[in-house]
Amino acid sequence: MEQRHRLARLVLYFGLALLVGSCASSKKPVTRLVLRPEPAVVPVSAPAEPVPLARETRPPLIVPPPPTPVQERVDLLIIQSRELVDEGKRYCREGKVEEGRRCFKLALDHLKNSGLGFYENPQLEQAYYTFLSEIQAEELRVMMALSQQPVPEIEEPTPLDEISDLNLYSIEVDPHLRELLSQDILETKFDIPVVLNDQVVRVLDYYQNRGRRIMEEGLRRSGKYIDIFRETFEKEGIPLDLAYVSHVESLFNPRARSRARAIGLWQFMKGTGQLYNLRQDWWVDERSDIVKSTQAAARYMKVLYEDFKDWHLVLAAYNVGPGRIQNIVRRKGEMDYWTMAQRKLLPRETVNHVPSILAALIIFKNPERYGFDVVPELPLKFDLVPMEFQVDLKVVAEAAGVSVEQLRELNPELKWGVTPAEPKGYSLKVPEGSGESVQVKLAALPPSQRLKFAHYRVRKGDTLGAIARKHATSVEAIAQMNRIKRIKSLRINQDLIIPGAGWRGEGRELAKASSTPAVPVAASRHIVRKGESLSTIAQRYGVSVEDLRQWNKLRRGQLIYPGQTLRLEKRAERSGLAPIGGNQ
């Protein structure tokens, strides 16, 4: 039994050995090649910036639209402020200065505190500073009128500045307006080519809406001058429709002045005015002369047409200068105005200039068709009086039996309300029918009564005493008229207004009338009037000149001027009279 078990184990071992041997013989040896990378060299560098986390995107806030568009509110606000400024000017011209100043303050406050983002809205800011400039000019006029000085003509802003800043592409083209325009152009006769494109439609839309005040003012003012323009243009042989260029240039305003310092109805620069013989000196600026500036504009446009043979290029050259147009043609080749504008070869002001004129021309031909019902002012009618001597407009007004304002309107080129010192070639315009009688009356006046003021330019070695003796007036009168506080503070080439003997006489009469018996004063103040001196004021209040100097910290030789406030201290102990108070 034991032997059987041994035999079984041997058979089992033998079978296992055969099995292991066969498996080992069937496998082939495999050689593996393992490549180990070399250790990497890591360069030392600044730590990497952290990757910004993506911002959480929030849905946009939906703001309900205001009851009226912001632009409409801005336009309405500017119109209301303009009305307040105009009303303030009217009050000042009527002598109601305080009422005028209240209107001015309201106008500026409305613009600045409207809640429409004054500093973020360039239109509001521009309107504010335009109105502020006009208000300051009016204040200057009031101040000089109170001191009896000759008042210089105040220049007014031109609408060209506003139109030149206009972004035409922000105005949506109205298809109904375009259709109306296309029909109107077919039915209306024009002297110059009028094209219908988006630019013209946009400007016409502007005139009907945001620029409505400008268009209405131009339609009203044009009545004064359009007959003169047409007559002049017909003589010069240029299209009569060019008369409406003045609407865009100056709004038919002979006192208009642009940011570029162009002046007058036709906005001549100083050099161009001199080129066309427009006189410009201390007394006169003929760029504002109604007749002479119109003649110069007609001749200038005629010359431009001879150069460019295209009225649209003429209008562009009138605005930007012929040299700019010639340079574009020289560099880029021959092209018309619209191509220049499309290729952005012209400044924005010029790009807006031509379509603004064409749109205005279309409205002027048929104002009612575009919603304008404006009555033009009556045309100016006048006689020309050749001048042989210098004369004050106040003297002429008395001779003609009209107001000084009427003469200023006819003669806006006179900067100081006085005809030029060298009258050769100058003719004064007076109301129609009065020319002959005015000429006779002025010729009969003695030289001393023709002029109330003179002009003098300080030269080396001049003193106020010498100038006063030369013009038969007083040092005090000249100093008060020119607001000179120190007698020795003259500058070479300084312009002085010299009051005549009549002014000095008025001052003496006023001083005499105000010389009431001396009364001691309580603590009070005195506002200096024309013709008064420290001596007359001291006599009025029963004090000494030295007292006045001490109380007001005035140096010896320092002069006072009309409107200056002097402090008055108590001097009642000098007399047994009861002191008085109050403002003088």
C-alpha positions as CSV (number, residue, x, y, z in Angstrom):
1,M,0.0,0.0,0.0
2,E,2.8,2.3,0.9
3,Q,4.5,1.4,-2.4
4,R,1.4,2.5,-4.4
5,H,1.5,5.9,-2.7
6,R,5.2,6.4,-3.6
7,L,4.5,5.4,-7.2
8,A,1.7,7.9,-7.4
9,R,3.9,10.7,-6.0
10,L,6.6,9.9,-8.6
11,V,4.2,10.0,-11.5
12,L,2.8,13.4,-10.2
13,Y,6.3,14.9,-9.8
14,F,7.3,13.7,-13.3
15,G,4.2,15.2,-14.9
16,L,4.8,18.6,-13.2
17,A,8.5,18.6,-14.3
18,L,7.5,18.0,-18.0
19,L,5.0,20.8,-17.8
20,V,7.4,23.4,-16.3
21,G,10.1,22.4,-18.9
22,S,7.8,22.9,-21.9
23,C,6.7,26.4,-20.7
24,A,10.3,27.5,-20.1
25,S,11.4,26.3,-23.5
26,S,8.5,28.2,-25.3
27,K,9.5,31.7,-23.9
28,K,12.2,33.8,-25.6
29,P,14.4,36.1,-23.6
30,V,13.4,39.9,-24.0
31,T,16.0,42.7,-23.6
32,R,14.5,46.1,-22.6
33,L,16.3,49.5,-23.1
34,V,15.1,52.1,-20.7
35,L,16.1,55.8,-21.4
36,R,16.3,57.9,-18.4
37,P,16.0,61.7,-19.0
38,E,18.7,64.0,-17.7
39,P,17.7,66.2,-14.8
40,A,16.2,69.5,-16.2
41,V,17.8,72.9,-15.5
42,V,15.1,75.2,-14.3
43,P,15.9,78.9,-14.9
44,V,15.4,81.4,-12.1
45,S,12.7,83.9,-13.1
46,A,10.1,86.2,-11.5
47,P,7.2,84.4,-10.1
48,A,4.4,84.0,-12.6
49,E,1.5,86.5,-12.4
50,P,-1.6,84.9,-11.1
51,V,-4.2,84.2,-13.8
52,P,-7.0,86.7,-13.3
53,L,-10.2,85.2,-12.4
54,A,-13.0,85.7,-14.8
55,R,-15.3,88.6,-13.7
56,E,-18.7,87.7,-12.8
57,T,-20.9,89.0,-15.6
58,R,-24.1,90.7,-14.5
59,P,-27.1,91.3,-16.6
60,P,-27.3,95.0,-17.7
61,L,-29.6,97.2,-15.7
62,I,-32.7,98.3,-17.6
63,V,-33.3,102.0,-17.0
64,P,-36.8,103.2,-18.0
65,P,-36.6,106.1,-20.6
66,P,-37.3,109.6,-19.3
67,P,-40.6,111.1,-20.1
68,T,-38.8,113.4,-22.7
69,P,-35.5,112.8,-24.5
70,V,-32.5,114.5,-22.8
71,Q,-31.6,116.3,-26.1
72,E,-35.0,117.9,-26.2
73,R,-34.7,119.1,-22.6
74,V,-31.3,120.5,-23.3
75,D,-32.6,122.4,-26.4
76,L,-35.5,123.8,-24.5
77,L,-33.3,124.8,-21.6
78,I,-30.9,126.7,-24.0
79,I,-33.9,128.4,-25.7
80,Q,-35.3,129.5,-22.3
81,S,-31.9,130.8,-21.2
82,R,-31.5,132.7,-24.4
83,E,-34.8,134.4,-23.9
84,L,-33.7,135.4,-20.4
85,V,-30.4,136.9,-21.6
86,D,-32.2,138.8,-24.4
87,E,-34.7,140.1,-21.8
88,G,-31.9,141.2,-19.5
89,K,-30.2,143.1,-22.4
90,R,-33.5,144.8,-23.1
91,Y,-33.9,145.9,-19.4
92,C,-30.3,147.2,-19.4
93,R,-30.9,149.3,-22.6
94,E,-34.0,150.7,-20.9
95,G,-32.0,151.7,-17.8
96,K,-33.4,148.9,-15.6
97,V,-30.0,147.5,-14.7
98,E,-31.0,145.5,-11.6
99,E,-33.9,143.8,-13.5
100,G,-31.5,143.0,-16.3
101,R,-28.9,141.4,-13.9
102,R,-31.6,139.3,-12.3
103,C,-32.5,137.9,-15.8
104,F,-28.7,137.2,-16.4
105,K,-28.3,135.4,-13.2
106,L,-31.4,133.2,-13.8
107,A,-30.2,132.4,-17.3
108,L,-26.8,131.2,-16.1
109,D,-28.2,129.3,-13.0
110,H,-30.7,127.5,-15.3
111,L,-27.9,126.1,-17.4
112,K,-25.5,125.2,-14.6
113,N,-28.0,123.8,-12.1
114,S,-30.3,122.0,-14.5
115,G,-29.5,118.5,-13.4
116,L,-28.7,117.5,-16.9
117,G,-24.9,117.0,-16.3
118,F,-23.5,120.5,-17.1
119,Y,-19.9,119.4,-17.2
120,E,-20.6,116.3,-19.2
121,N,-22.7,118.1,-21.8
122,P,-20.6,120.2,-24.2
123,Q,-23.7,121.8,-25.6
124,L,-24.8,123.2,-22.3
125,E,-21.2,124.3,-21.4
126,Q,-20.8,126.1,-24.8
127,A,-24.2,127.9,-24.4
128,Y,-23.2,128.9,-20.8
129,Y,-19.9,130.5,-21.9
130,T,-21.5,132.1,-25.0
131,F,-24.2,133.8,-22.8
132,L,-21.6,134.7,-20.2
133,S,-19.6,136.5,-22.8
134,E,-22.6,138.4,-24.0
135,I,-23.5,139.3,-20.4
136,Q,-20.0,140.6,-19.7
137,A,-20.2,142.7,-22.8
138,E,-23.5,144.2,-21.7
139,E,-22.1,144.9,-18.2
140,L,-19.2,146.7,-19.8
141,R,-21.6,148.8,-21.9
142,V,-23.6,149.7,-18.8
143,M,-20.5,150.6,-16.8
144,M,-19.1,152.9,-19.5
145,A,-22.5,154.5,-20.1
146,L,-22.7,155.3,-16.3
147,S,-19.2,156.9,-16.5
148,Q,-20.2,158.9,-19.6
149,Q,-17.4,157.4,-21.6
150,P,-17.9,156.7,-25.3
151,V,-19.2,153.1,-25.6
152,P,-17.4,150.8,-28.1
153,E,-19.5,148.7,-30.3
154,I,-19.9,145.3,-28.7
155,E,-19.3,142.4,-31.0
156,E,-21.6,139.4,-30.8
157,P,-20.9,135.6,-31.4
158,T,-21.6,134.1,-34.8
159,P,-23.8,131.1,-35.5
160,L,-21.0,129.7,-37.7
161,D,-19.3,128.5,-34.5
162,E,-22.3,126.5,-33.4
163,I,-22.9,125.1,-36.9
164,S,-19.2,124.2,-37.4
165,D,-19.4,122.0,-34.2
166,L,-22.5,120.2,-35.5
167,N,-22.2,116.4,-35.9
168,L,-24.3,115.8,-39.0
169,Y,-24.1,112.1,-38.7
170,S,-25.9,112.2,-35.4
171,I,-29.0,113.5,-37.2
172,E,-31.2,110.8,-38.7
173,V,-32.3,111.3,-42.3
174,D,-36.1,111.8,-42.4
175,P,-37.5,110.1,-45.6
176,H,-40.5,112.4,-45.6
177,L,-38.3,115.5,-45.5
178,R,-36.2,114.1,-48.3
179,E,-39.3,113.6,-50.4
180,L,-40.5,117.1,-49.7
181,L,-37.1,118.5,-50.6
182,S,-36.8,116.6,-53.9
183,Q,-40.2,118.0,-55.0
184,D,-39.2,121.5,-53.8
185,I,-35.9,121.5,-55.7
186,L,-37.7,120.5,-58.9
187,E,-40.2,123.4,-58.6
188,T,-37.9,126.2,-57.3
189,K,-35.4,128.2,-59.4
190,F,-31.9,128.6,-57.9
191,D,-28.9,130.7,-59.1
192,I,-26.3,128.2,-57.9
193,P,-26.4,124.4,-58.1
194,V,-28.4,122.9,-55.2
195,V,-27.9,119.1,-54.6
196,L,-30.1,116.8,-52.6
197,N,-28.1,114.5,-50.4
198,D,-28.1,113.3,-46.8
199,Q,-25.9,116.2,-45.6
200,V,-28.3,118.8,-46.9
201,V,-31.3,116.9,-45.5
202,R,-29.7,116.7,-42.1
203,V,-28.9,120.4,-41.9
204,L,-32.4,121.3,-42.9
205,D,-33.7,119.0,-40.2
206,Y,-31.4,120.8,-37.8
207,Y,-32.8,124.2,-38.8
208,Q,-36.3,122.9,-38.3
209,N,-35.6,121.6,-34.8
210,R,-32.5,122.2,-32.7
211,G,-31.4,125.2,-34.8
212,R,-34.8,126.7,-35.2
213,R,-33.9,129.9,-33.2
214,I,-31.0,130.5,-35.6
215,M,-33.2,130.1,-38.7
216,E,-36.0,132.3,-37.4
217,E,-33.5,135.0,-36.4
218,G,-31.9,134.9,-39.8
219,L,-35.3,135.1,-41.6
220,R,-36.2,138.1,-39.5
221,R,-32.9,140.0,-39.8
222,S,-32.4,139.3,-43.5
223,G,-35.1,141.9,-44.3
224,K,-32.8,144.7,-43.3
225,Y,-29.9,143.8,-45.7
226,I,-31.1,141.5,-48.5
227,D,-32.0,144.3,-50.9
228,I,-28.5,145.9,-50.4
229,F,-26.9,142.5,-51.0
230,R,-28.8,141.7,-54.2
231,E,-28.2,145.1,-55.6
232,T,-24.4,144.8,-54.9
233,F,-24.2,141.3,-56.3
234,E,-26.0,142.2,-59.4
235,K,-23.5,145.0,-60.1
236,E,-20.6,142.6,-59.5
237,G,-22.2,139.9,-61.8
238,I,-22.4,137.0,-59.3
239,P,-25.4,134.9,-58.5
240,L,-27.9,136.6,-56.2
241,D,-28.6,133.5,-54.2
242,L,-25.1,134.0,-52.7
243,A,-26.6,136.7,-50.6
244,Y,-27.8,134.0,-48.2
245,V,-24.2,133.0,-47.4
246,S,-24.5,135.8,-44.8
247,H,-27.0,133.8,-42.8
248,V,-24.5,131.0,-42.1
249,E,-21.5,133.4,-41.8
250,S,-23.0,136.0,-39.3
251,L,-26.8,135.5,-39.0
252,F,-27.1,138.9,-40.9
253,N,-25.3,140.6,-38.0
254,P,-22.7,143.3,-38.9
255,R,-21.3,143.0,-35.3
256,A,-20.8,139.3,-35.4
257,R,-17.3,138.0,-34.4
258,S,-16.2,134.3,-34.7
259,R,-13.8,132.3,-32.6
260,A,-11.2,132.9,-35.3
261,R,-11.7,136.7,-35.0
262,A,-13.5,137.1,-38.3
263,I,-15.8,140.1,-38.1
264,G,-18.9,141.4,-39.8
265,L,-21.8,140.4,-42.1
266,W,-19.3,138.5,-44.3
267,Q,-16.8,137.4,-41.6
268,F,-13.6,138.8,-43.0
269,M,-10.4,138.0,-41.3
270,K,-8.1,141.0,-40.8
271,G,-5.7,140.2,-43.7
272,T,-8.4,139.4,-46.2
273,G,-10.2,142.7,-45.2
274,Q,-7.0,144.6,-45.8
275,L,-6.6,142.9,-49.2
276,Y,-10.0,144.3,-50.2
277,N,-9.3,147.8,-48.9
278,L,-11.5,147.5,-45.8
279,R,-10.2,150.2,-43.4
280,Q,-9.3,148.9,-39.8
281,D,-8.0,151.4,-37.2
282,W,-8.7,152.7,-33.8
283,W,-11.9,154.5,-34.9
284,V,-13.4,152.3,-37.6
285,D,-13.5,148.7,-38.8
286,E,-15.0,148.5,-42.2
287,R,-15.4,144.8,-42.0
288,S,-18.6,145.7,-40.3
289,D,-19.6,148.3,-42.9
290,I,-22.9,147.2,-44.5
291,V,-22.0,148.5,-48.0
292,K,-18.3,148.2,-48.2
293,S,-18.0,144.7,-46.7
294,T,-20.7,143.5,-49.1
295,Q,-18.8,144.9,-52.1
296,A,-15.6,143.2,-50.8
297,A,-17.4,139.9,-50.3
298,A,-18.9,140.0,-53.9
299,R,-15.5,140.7,-55.4
300,Y,-13.8,138.0,-53.3
301,M,-16.3,135.3,-54.4
302,K,-16.0,136.5,-58.0
303,V,-12.2,136.0,-57.8
304,L,-12.6,132.5,-56.2
305,Y,-15.0,131.5,-59.0
306,E,-12.4,132.5,-61.6
307,D,-10.0,130.1,-59.8
308,F,-12.2,127.1,-59.2
309,K,-15.1,127.3,-61.7
310,D,-17.3,125.6,-59.2
311,W,-19.7,127.5,-56.8
312,H,-19.5,124.7,-54.1
313,L,-15.7,124.9,-54.1
314,V,-16.0,128.7,-53.9
315,L,-18.1,128.4,-50.7
316,A,-15.6,125.9,-49.3
317,A,-12.7,128.2,-50.1
318,Y,-14.5,131.2,-48.7
319,N,-14.6,129.3,-45.4
320,V,-11.3,127.4,-45.2
321,G,-9.2,129.7,-47.5
322,P,-8.3,129.2,-51.2
323,G,-4.8,127.9,-50.4
324,R,-6.2,124.8,-48.6
325,I,-8.4,123.9,-51.6
326,Q,-5.5,124.5,-54.0
327,N,-3.2,122.2,-52.0
328,I,-5.8,119.4,-52.0
329,V,-6.2,119.6,-55.8
330,R,-2.4,119.8,-56.2
331,R,-1.8,116.7,-54.0
332,K,-4.9,114.6,-54.8
333,G,-6.0,115.7,-58.3
334,E,-9.1,117.5,-59.5
335,M,-12.2,116.7,-57.6
336,D,-15.4,118.5,-56.4
337,Y,-16.3,119.6,-53.0
338,W,-18.5,116.6,-52.1
339,T,-15.6,114.2,-52.9
340,M,-13.3,116.2,-50.7
341,A,-15.8,116.0,-47.9
342,Q,-16.3,112.3,-48.4
343,R,-12.6,111.6,-48.4
344,K,-12.2,113.7,-45.2
345,L,-9.8,116.1,-46.7
346,L,-11.6,119.1,-45.2
347,P,-12.1,120.2,-41.6
348,R,-15.5,119.6,-40.0
349,E,-16.4,123.3,-40.1
350,T,-16.0,123.4,-43.9
351,V,-17.7,120.0,-44.3
352,N,-20.7,121.5,-42.5
353,H,-20.4,124.9,-44.2
354,V,-21.6,124.2,-47.7
355,P,-24.6,122.0,-46.9
356,S,-25.6,124.6,-44.2
357,I,-25.7,127.3,-46.9
358,L,-27.7,125.1,-49.4
359,A,-30.2,124.1,-46.7
360,A,-30.6,127.8,-45.6
361,L,-31.1,128.8,-49.3
362,I,-33.9,126.2,-49.7
363,I,-35.7,127.5,-46.6
364,F,-35.3,131.2,-47.6
365,K,-37.0,130.4,-51.0
366,N,-40.0,128.8,-49.3
367,P,-40.0,129.4,-45.5
368,E,-43.7,128.5,-45.0
369,R,-43.3,125.1,-46.7
370,Y,-40.8,124.2,-43.9
371,G,-42.9,125.5,-41.1
372,F,-41.5,129.0,-40.6
373,D,-43.8,132.0,-40.3
374,V,-41.5,135.0,-39.7
375,V,-42.0,138.6,-40.7
376,P,-38.7,140.1,-42.0
377,E,-37.6,143.5,-40.6
378,L,-38.0,146.5,-42.8
379,P,-35.1,147.2,-45.2
380,L,-32.5,149.8,-44.2
381,K,-32.8,153.0,-46.2
382,F,-30.2,155.8,-45.9
383,D,-28.4,158.7,-47.5
384,L,-24.6,159.0,-47.6
385,V,-23.0,162.2,-46.3
386,P,-19.3,162.6,-47.2
387,M,-17.3,163.7,-44.1
388,E,-14.8,166.4,-44.1
389,F,-14.1,166.5,-40.4
390,Q,-14.5,164.2,-37.3
391,V,-17.9,164.3,-35.6
392,D,-19.6,162.5,-32.7
393,L,-22.8,160.5,-33.5
394,K,-24.6,162.3,-30.7
395,V,-24.0,165.5,-32.5
396,V,-25.2,164.0,-35.8
397,A,-28.3,162.6,-34.0
398,E,-29.3,166.0,-32.8
399,A,-28.8,167.5,-36.3
400,A,-30.8,164.6,-37.9
401,G,-33.5,164.5,-35.3
402,V,-33.0,160.7,-34.7
403,S,-31.7,158.6,-31.9
404,V,-28.0,157.6,-31.6
405,E,-29.1,153.9,-31.8
406,Q,-30.5,154.5,-35.3
407,L,-27.2,156.0,-36.4
408,R,-25.2,153.1,-34.8
409,E,-27.4,150.6,-36.6
410,L,-26.6,152.3,-40.0
411,N,-22.9,152.7,-39.1
412,P,-21.8,149.6,-37.2
413,E,-18.2,150.1,-38.4
414,L,-17.7,153.0,-36.0
415,K,-16.1,151.5,-33.0
416,W,-16.6,154.4,-30.6
417,G,-19.6,156.2,-32.1
418,V,-17.3,158.8,-33.7
419,T,-16.3,159.2,-37.3
420,P,-12.6,158.6,-38.2
421,A,-10.0,161.2,-37.4
422,E,-8.9,161.1,-41.1
423,P,-12.3,161.5,-42.8
424,K,-11.0,161.4,-46.4
425,G,-13.0,158.7,-48.3
426,Y,-15.5,158.1,-45.4
427,S,-19.2,158.7,-45.8
428,L,-21.6,158.7,-42.9
429,K,-25.0,156.9,-43.4
430,V,-28.0,158.9,-42.1
431,P,-31.8,158.1,-42.4
432,E,-33.1,158.4,-45.9
433,G,-34.2,162.0,-46.8
434,S,-32.1,163.7,-44.1
435,G,-28.7,163.7,-45.8
436,E,-28.8,167.2,-47.2
437,S,-30.1,168.9,-44.1
438,V,-27.6,167.0,-41.9
439,Q,-24.7,168.1,-44.1
440,V,-25.7,171.7,-43.9
441,K,-26.2,171.7,-40.1
442,L,-22.9,169.9,-39.4
443,A,-21.0,172.4,-41.6
444,A,-22.5,175.3,-39.6
445,L,-21.2,173.8,-36.3
446,P,-18.0,175.4,-34.8
447,P,-15.2,172.8,-34.4
448,S,-15.5,172.9,-30.6
449,Q,-19.0,171.5,-30.8
450,R,-18.5,168.7,-33.3
451,L,-16.6,166.3,-31.0
452,K,-17.0,165.5,-27.3
453,F,-14.2,163.0,-27.2
454,A,-10.8,162.6,-28.9
455,H,-8.3,159.8,-29.1
456,Y,-4.6,160.1,-28.2
457,R,-1.8,157.5,-28.3
458,V,0.8,158.0,-25.7
459,R,4.3,158.8,-27.0
460,K,7.7,158.7,-25.3
461,G,8.1,161.7,-22.9
462,D,4.4,162.3,-22.6
463,T,2.8,163.3,-19.3
464,L,-0.9,163.7,-18.4
465,G,-0.3,167.4,-17.8
466,A,1.2,167.9,-21.2
467,I,-1.6,165.9,-22.9
468,A,-4.2,167.8,-20.9
469,R,-2.8,171.2,-22.0
470,K,-2.6,170.1,-25.6
471,H,-6.3,169.2,-25.7
472,A,-7.5,172.1,-23.5
473,T,-8.8,169.8,-20.7
474,S,-7.7,168.8,-17.2
475,V,-5.4,166.0,-15.9
476,E,-8.2,164.9,-13.6
477,A,-10.7,164.6,-16.4
478,I,-8.4,162.4,-18.5
479,A,-7.5,160.3,-15.5
480,Q,-11.2,159.7,-14.6
481,M,-12.2,159.0,-18.1
482,N,-9.5,156.3,-18.5
483,R,-9.6,155.0,-15.0
484,I,-6.0,156.0,-14.3
485,K,-5.3,155.7,-10.6
486,R,-1.6,156.9,-10.7
487,I,-0.7,159.9,-12.7
488,K,2.8,158.6,-13.6
489,S,1.5,155.2,-14.8
490,L,1.3,156.0,-18.5
491,R,2.7,153.5,-21.0
492,I,4.1,154.2,-24.5
493,N,1.4,153.4,-27.2
494,Q,-1.3,153.4,-24.5
495,D,-4.7,154.6,-26.1
496,L,-6.4,157.4,-24.2
497,I,-9.9,158.8,-24.6
498,I,-9.6,162.6,-24.2
499,P,-12.8,164.3,-23.0
500,G,-13.4,167.8,-24.4
501,A,-13.9,171.0,-22.6
502,G,-17.7,170.3,-22.5
503,W,-17.1,167.2,-20.4
504,R,-14.9,169.2,-18.0
505,G,-17.5,171.9,-17.7
506,E,-20.2,169.3,-16.9
507,G,-17.9,168.0,-14.2
508,R,-17.5,171.5,-12.7
509,E,-21.2,172.1,-12.7
510,L,-21.8,168.8,-11.0
511,A,-19.2,169.5,-8.4
512,K,-20.7,173.0,-7.9
513,A,-24.2,171.6,-7.6
514,S,-23.0,169.0,-5.1
515,S,-21.2,171.5,-2.9
516,T,-23.8,171.9,-0.2
517,P,-22.8,173.4,3.2
518,A,-20.3,171.3,5.0
519,V,-21.9,168.7,7.3
520,P,-19.9,166.4,9.6
521,V,-20.4,162.8,8.8
522,A,-21.1,159.6,10.7
523,A,-19.5,156.3,9.6
524,S,-20.7,156.0,6.1
525,R,-19.5,155.8,2.5
526,H,-19.6,157.9,-0.6
527,I,-19.7,156.8,-4.3
528,V,-17.6,159.0,-6.5
529,R,-19.5,160.8,-9.2
530,K,-18.3,162.2,-12.5
531,G,-16.4,165.6,-12.0
532,E,-15.9,165.1,-8.2
533,S,-12.4,165.3,-6.6
534,L,-11.1,164.6,-3.1
535,S,-11.3,168.4,-2.5
536,T,-15.0,168.7,-3.4
537,I,-16.0,165.6,-1.4
538,A,-14.0,166.8,1.6
539,Q,-15.9,170.1,1.5
540,R,-19.2,168.4,1.1
541,Y,-18.7,166.4,4.4
542,G,-16.7,169.0,6.3
543,V,-13.6,166.9,6.5
544,S,-10.1,167.4,5.1
545,V,-8.5,165.8,2.0
546,E,-5.9,164.3,4.3
547,D,-8.7,162.6,6.3
548,L,-10.1,161.0,3.1
549,R,-6.6,159.8,2.1
550,Q,-6.0,158.3,5.5
551,W,-9.5,156.6,5.7
552,N,-9.2,155.1,2.2
553,K,-5.4,154.4,2.2
554,L,-4.8,156.7,-0.8
555,R,-1.3,157.8,-1.7
556,R,-0.5,161.4,-2.6
557,G,-1.1,161.9,-6.3
558,Q,-3.4,158.8,-6.5
559,L,-6.6,159.8,-8.3
560,I,-10.2,158.7,-7.8
561,Y,-12.6,157.7,-10.5
562,P,-16.4,157.6,-11.0
563,G,-18.1,154.6,-9.3
564,Q,-15.3,154.2,-6.7
565,T,-16.5,153.8,-3.1
566,L,-14.9,156.0,-0.4
567,R,-15.2,155.3,3.3
568,L,-16.2,158.2,5.6
569,E,-15.3,158.1,9.3
570,K,-17.0,160.0,12.2
571,R,-15.9,163.6,12.5
572,A,-18.9,165.0,14.5
573,E,-16.6,166.2,17.3
574,R,-15.4,169.0,15.0
575,S,-18.8,170.7,15.1
576,G,-21.8,171.1,17.2
577,L,-24.0,170.1,14.3
578,A,-25.8,166.8,14.4
579,P,-24.2,164.1,12.3
580,I,-26.0,162.5,9.3
581,G,-25.7,159.0,7.9
582,G,-26.8,157.1,4.9
583,N,-25.3,156.4,1.5
584,Q,-24.4,159.1,-0.9
